[in-house]
Amino acid sequence: MMSYGAIHVGSIHIGYDLADDGEPITTVTTDGDMPLVTQLGLLRLAEDTLMNGALDDEEDGDD
């Protein structure tokens, strides 16, 4: 992870797995001192950036 002269205040980690029967299993863990509501708000703000990056990867042929 790159450092931009900032300190880490929180993270959201989301995992996706499939159960033996094919049902999706989502796990979420958080860390840091930033309240979860604030982290979720920042994640929502980052949604466009995440989607644009995924679309760019698809256009480039990346997975």
C-alpha positions in Angstrom: 0.0 0.0 0.0 1.3 3.4 -0.9 1.7 6.1 1.7 0.9 9.7 0.8 2.1 11.2 4.1 -1.1 10.2 5.8 -1.9 7.9 8.7 -4.1 4.9 8.4 -7.4 5.5 10.2 -9.6 2.7 9.0 -10.2 -0.1 6.5 -13.1 -2.2 5.3 -12.2 -5.7 4.0 -14.8 -7.6 2.1 -14.4 -11.2 1.1 -16.5 -13.3 -1.2 -16.6 -17.1 -1.2 -19.0 -19.8 -2.4 -20.4 -22.5 -0.1 -20.4 -26.1 -1.3 -23.9 -25.7 -2.5 -23.0 -22.6 -4.6 -24.5 -20.0 -2.2 -22.4 -16.8 -2.0 -20.8 -16.1 1.4 -19.8 -12.5 2.1 -17.6 -11.6 5.0 -16.8 -8.1 6.2 -14.2 -7.0 8.7 -13.2 -3.5 9.7 -10.4 -1.9 11.6 -9.1 1.4 12.7 -10.5 4.3 14.8 -12.8 5.8 12.1 -16.5 5.0 12.8 -18.0 2.4 10.5 -20.7 4.8 9.3 -17.9 7.2 8.1 -16.1 4.4 6.4 -19.2 3.3 4.6 -19.9 6.9 3.5 -16.3 7.2 2.1 -16.8 3.8 0.3 -20.0 5.2 -1.3 -18.0 8.2 -2.5 -15.3 5.9 -3.9 -18.0 3.8 -5.8 -17.6 5.8 -9.1 -13.8 5.5 -9.0 -14.1 1.8 -8.3 -16.6 1.2 -11.1 -14.6 3.4 -13.6 -11.5 1.4 -12.8 -13.3 -1.9 -13.3 -14.8 -0.7 -16.6 -11.3 0.4 -17.8 -9.9 -3.0 -16.9 -12.6 -4.7 -18.9 -11.9 -2.5 -21.9 -8.2 -3.3 -21.6 -8.9 -7.0 -21.4 -7.9 -7.4 -17.7 -9.9 -9.5 -15.2 
